[in-house]
């Protein structure tokens, strides 16, 4: 487990209790725990929930680094657009009204090309037809 803690930047914190570490450190400890058995696929549900924007970006960077170095597939459920564009290379959009998948693919490509108004609204934070300039 010490190796997994080191991979997520927590070397030296092996003996700390959860109440003694920050929220971002708790997220990374959870990631280390999930990696303990070297799975082929890791699932995340809103991994940056409760984190400040800087800590959320650091977690995104860590996920990308681990994905590349370990060759693990990461499945992330999130509403955080910054994370979607930072770490997503394939995305699935589900419509709550029709209970169907309405789009899938690289989120940057969908932003540029999707004609589905719900997908465009989601990817532009409600600006619909406006293209996001920088993400």
C-alpha atoms as one frame of an Amber mdcrd trajectory, in Angstrom:
protein
   0.000   0.000   0.000   2.946   2.347   0.580   3.689   2.274  -3.160   0.100
   3.248  -3.996   0.205   6.082  -1.459   3.447   7.291  -3.016   1.856   7.163
  -6.491  -0.864   9.553  -5.330   1.535  11.876  -3.502   0.904  10.659   0.033
   4.255   9.081   0.900   4.892   9.685   4.578   1.190   9.839   5.500   0.725
   6.095   6.057   0.061   6.472   9.793  -2.317   9.446   9.601  -6.019   9.131
  10.382  -8.607  10.613   7.994  -9.369  13.398  10.482  -5.714  14.464  10.268
  -5.563  15.060   6.512  -7.218  17.503   4.096 -10.164  16.793   1.809  -7.915
  16.513  -1.230  -5.635  14.127   0.629  -8.674  11.997   1.550  -9.611  11.807
  -2.134  -6.074  10.692  -3.015  -6.069   8.133  -0.171  -9.317   6.731  -1.560
  -7.703   6.511  -4.979  -4.711   4.656  -3.508  -7.084   2.246  -1.774  -8.970
   1.645  -5.026  -5.670   0.923  -6.803  -4.516  -1.552  -4.129  -5.498  -4.626
  -6.164  -4.236  -3.244  -9.503  -7.625  -3.166 -11.250  -7.922  -2.737 -15.005
 -10.776  -0.253 -14.555 -11.347   2.346 -11.824 -14.726   4.005 -11.353 -15.167
   7.502  -9.892 -18.407   9.164  -8.902 -17.985  12.939  -8.771 -14.318  12.701
  -7.693 -13.853  16.443  -7.255 -17.035  17.002  -5.220 -16.255  19.172  -2.227
 -12.849  20.268  -3.482 -11.791  23.802  -4.262 -10.991  24.489  -7.948  -7.212
  24.201  -7.499  -7.450  20.879  -5.646  -9.927  19.616  -8.243  -7.458  20.463
 -11.030  -4.662  18.679  -9.159  -6.886  15.600  -8.869  -7.622  15.749 -12.615
  -3.875  15.958 -13.294  -3.262  12.979 -11.027  -5.933  10.919 -12.794  -4.324
  11.702 -16.166  -0.857  10.856 -14.871  -2.013   7.540 -13.406  -3.988   6.661
 -16.524  -0.893   7.060 -18.650   1.616   5.465 -16.284  -0.517   2.495 -15.181
  -2.509   1.904 -18.352  -5.685   1.796 -16.263  -9.059   2.790 -17.660 -10.814
   5.452 -15.602 -14.596   5.803 -15.751 -15.630   9.133 -14.254 -19.164  10.283
 -13.530 -19.092  14.054 -13.193 -20.904  17.287 -13.888 -17.690  19.303 -13.629
 -17.057  20.726 -17.096 -13.427  21.523 -16.343 -12.830  17.880 -15.465 -14.759
  16.630 -18.477 -12.580  18.644 -20.823  -9.349  18.016 -18.894  -9.515  14.245
 -18.521 -12.265  13.031 -20.841 -11.442  11.427 -24.149 -14.755   9.639 -24.512
 -17.984  10.762 -22.910 -21.577   9.604 -22.721 -24.488  11.983 -22.209 -27.696
  10.684 -20.663 -31.028  12.461 -21.027 -33.057  12.407 -17.820 -36.335  13.035
 -19.676 -36.058  10.286 -22.280 -33.835   8.027 -20.154 -31.615   7.447 -23.159
 -28.062   8.120 -24.233 -28.181  11.197 -26.438 -24.532  11.544 -27.424 -21.128
   9.977 -27.003 -17.600  10.785 -28.053 -14.753  13.129 -27.289 -16.239  16.063
 -25.344 -14.191  18.626 -27.286 -15.478  17.235 -30.575 -19.046  17.163 -29.268
 -18.733  20.785 -28.172 -17.674  21.753 -31.659 -20.035  19.526 -33.640 -23.102
  18.412 -31.663 -26.456  19.621 -32.916 -28.308  18.254 -29.872 -29.461  21.299
 -27.883 -29.319  19.477 -24.519 -25.742  18.351 -25.116 -24.745  21.840 -26.279
 -26.458  23.432 -23.260 -24.630  21.105 -20.895 -21.229  21.619 -22.527 -21.648
  25.412 -22.650 -23.155  25.809 -19.176 -26.516  26.835 -20.596 -25.281  29.131
 -23.315 -26.662  26.673 -25.892 -25.512  27.767 -29.299 -22.479  29.687 -28.087
 -19.137  27.976 -28.572 -16.915  27.799 -25.539 -13.760  29.654 -26.436 -11.267
  28.231 -23.975 -11.600  24.994 -22.018
